[in-house]
């Protein structure tokens, strides 16, 4: 295998793993049980959605979704992926020939 094939395999493997991790981080819910408020927060590292399940008045079904934070979360995850792909591409790139 030459360097180009190794670089391509590394990039594809990283993209698959990172995309899976990003989807899990964005959709994973963390449940918080307080005595008068039970809710689930979605998104990591930025919380873009809160699903309230129970309050002091009884069961409810309230969603609070902030699309701008969801967009920021997506930009965060996929900008890191893009930076790593650029670094791998440059580090495994063809060596420049010097004149002289």
C-alpha positions in Angstrom: 0.0 0.0 0.0 1.2 3.4 -0.8 0.9 6.6 1.3 -2.2 7.8 -0.7 -4.2 4.7 0.0 -3.3 4.7 3.7 -4.3 8.4 3.9 -7.6 7.7 2.2 -8.4 4.8 4.5 -7.5 6.8 7.6 -9.7 9.7 6.5 -12.7 7.5 5.8 -12.4 5.5 9.0 -12.1 8.8 11.0 -15.1 10.3 9.2 -17.2 7.3 10.0 -16.2 7.2 13.7 -16.5 10.9 14.2 -19.9 11.2 12.5 -21.2 8.4 14.7 -19.8 10.1 17.8 -21.3 13.4 16.7 -24.8 11.9 16.1 -24.7 10.2 19.5 -23.5 13.4 21.2 -26.2 15.5 19.6 -29.1 13.1 20.2 -28.1 11.6 23.6 -30.5 12.6 26.4 -29.6 13.2 30.0 -32.5 12.9 32.4 -32.6 15.2 35.5 -34.9 14.2 38.3 -35.7 17.0 40.6 -38.5 16.8 43.2 -40.8 19.1 41.2 -39.3 19.0 37.7 -38.3 16.0 35.6 -36.7 16.8 32.3 -34.4 15.5 29.6 -31.7 17.6 28.1 -30.4 16.9 24.6 -27.1 17.9 23.1 -23.4 17.9 24.0 -21.6 20.1 24.6 -24.4 22.6 24.0 -27.9 21.8 25.1 -30.2 22.5 22.2 -33.4 20.8 23.5 -35.2 20.3 26.8 -38.1 17.9 27.2 -40.0 18.5 30.4 -41.8 15.4 31.6 -43.2 16.2 35.0 -43.7 19.4 37.1 -45.1 20.1 40.5 -48.6 20.3 38.8 -48.3 16.8 37.4 -47.3 15.2 34.1 -46.6 17.5 31.1 -45.2 17.2 27.6 -43.3 20.4 26.9 -40.5 20.7 24.4 -38.1 23.7 24.3 -35.9 23.6 21.2 -33.4 26.2 20.2 -32.5 25.6 16.5 -29.6 28.1 16.7 -27.9 26.2 19.4 -28.4 23.0 17.5 -26.7 24.6 14.5 -23.8 25.7 16.7 -23.5 22.2 18.1 -23.4 20.8 14.5 -20.8 23.4 13.5 -18.7 22.5 16.6 -18.6 18.8 15.8 -18.1 18.9 12.1 -15.5 21.8 12.2 -13.3 19.6 14.4 -13.8 16.7 11.9 -12.8 19.1 9.1 -9.7 20.3 10.9 -8.5 16.7 11.6 -9.1 15.7 7.9 -7.0 18.8 6.8 -4.2 17.9 9.2 -4.1 14.2 8.1 -4.2 15.3 4.4 -1.3 17.7 4.9 0.8 15.3 7.0 0.3 12.4 4.5 0.6 14.7 1.5 3.2 14.5 -1.2 6.6 15.9 -0.3 7.4 19.0 -2.2 10.5 18.9 -4.3 13.0 21.8 -3.8 14.6 23.4 -6.8 18.3 23.5 -6.9 
